[in-house]
């Protein structure tokens, strides 16, 4: 029989409301369950005590004569009574497990050899779910009240109820009220049982959210909400066919309940209305409402994936030469926040798409179209053009008569030449919309002044974010910033930012530079200057700023406040909701305050510090590992953890590929905390945005299964008596093995033994610690400072080995030792100098020239260190000066 193709309508369940006779029969069933449970738990043992006395518990082991003699009728009765007592005890265990599972909202674990008894216990406990003895207040004892089925408060819902309410004598149906409550929400309708399969929250979360453990989110959205059959969702495992469940905003494959628009009433003549509200109509207005009602986050970095990615990329460049100094605690926490927020994949995809557009336009012989905005998701790049260009270039498709271009190729496989400059260098992200997409604007396309009005404090944080993006984004290398009223720390983060005292100074400096260009004949077609004002300024200053920006091509200006001279007028409220009238939507704004700007500046400052003199006079201290293991133990271990490069975990057990990422992080965290950690601490590190105890414990159990048990049968993921989690002693970590070998090398009596131990240690180094960590993972590693510690010790060991091999006239070996440093710090100049000398000894000037070429590629445009340049001049007398 074919299934109906139409979506089941919720109103068909109105007829299923419990009738009085059904209510009385349900009450009788509950009473029967309670009596049966009392009879089995209390009545049975009382009867056995009255009939047979105390349970026949043996007090001593039987002798051989007792085992050989014939059983008497009394013995048989005692055996039968003992069996009944044992069955009763198993039943009690089943009841206890079912009660615990019911309170938690899950299924109890299977009790071995207790199938029928456990089914009986489950049935009896199920009969008590709504009595309050097991699951809390009764949900079905009475019909739904008006307060139960009233729609959620909100402007849209209220308008809809008033618009669809019929004449006073006709009350809205239950279906009307439930649908009003779900208007604008993503809604899933629970399916009827089919072929023995019953729909459940776990499978719903698995299908539509990508992770079964997110069933708790669905439960929280719908618990205690009355459904159309009069019942409520009280336990996560008990849902009924036809129930309509609100889904999280990122659910896929479900439909959004349409919003029935109320008639639009003209605003009173004296009402205040901004440009954003008047232009955001239709869908835009609904989106703004949903944004306003979304829960706020206290995390300053939420949604700032592109900003965080740009800052971390710039920080990585600063750390390519050396480990740097140790940042303070606040700076380490900020780095952890940035790692959690950074969306490197989206940033790389956007840069590639912008390069692809430049290349495609050049290939087609046309100019890059003028775009004023872009919307970027994980699988899409959409450009908003003005003027419209109906014919798109290869790889792009034109929509809405050319007003919109969308990338037609797959972002995951998109390629573009590296030597092509990205389009739209002044493209910056304002924030993220309700679907998690970045909404960006091209500041230069405004042709004048952009103002950010509303809350002054938040407006300044928004402009600080935009300035930092323009200064560190990989597609914004041609942008320089003149700023006033921003935190002083901003200038120390990016050298392309210059702070000036006031608006007049910024405008005068820009005009002077433009006049100088006219006199000298220089052209700045590819250069763009951003004027940014982070404090409230008088109207004449903003007017001056607007005039300068409008009169100078390649100039953009953005300022706090509002002014009639502004080309674009944005508005942000105290909650960080930024309204963009040009796009008819609202976004959660990217923001960075002065405190976090100072912490970011401290990170960059520490990256430039030199922490050791560069000779053997002061060796780096090394901590003693708790686990005594070397490289041989690492290579042969059944269960092992590697963090010296990309994080790897090997174990004898099985684990699902889709859960490998979180399980790997759990095990890596435990490996680096051998003293043991409480599950709450582990959860705070692995799930910094929060996690339920059920999800946490389930993943810990999966990690335990993955690593398996040791030879003595003990789990390798262990829990102490005080609840701390740790790894067993036979789980080997490469960081422990590396330190063990370095310590042993320092205790070696002979140079050949020291050389052997250092070589074995450096072979364990595959790259930077936690290399290529997935998005949002291992943010806690920043607070440990482990990457810097690993880098310092690797440099120490490699330089010591290179010195020993140079003394032993082994230039190839010393170059290999320096190569271990370059696996972590690709532009470490001291390591490159070792390689240059070694290549000179083994290959002459040709070897040096090849090494210099490799060094220039690694520097990627950065200046060569003066000491290294002097060495190049010495080793390449014919062409060294030109190369260096």
Beta strands, then each sheet from edge to edge (+ up, - down):
strand 1: 186-189
strand 2: 244-247
strand 3: 255-256
strand 4: 371-376
strand 5: 381-385
strand 6: 396-399
strand 7: 404-407
strand 8: 427-432
strand 9: 438-442
strand 10: 449-454
strand 11: 479-484
strand 12: 497-499
strand 13: 528-533
strand 14: 555-560
strand 15: 568-572
strand 16: 577-580
strand 17: 585-589
strand 18: 640-642
strand 19: 648-650
strand 20: 677-678
strand 21: 717-719
strand 22: 724-727
strand 23: 732-733
sheet 1: 2+ 1- 3+
sheet 2: 6+ 7- 5+ 4- 9+ 8- 17+ 16- 15+ 10+ 14+ 13+ 11+ 12+
sheet 3: 19+ 18- 23-
sheet 4: 20+ 22- 21+
end
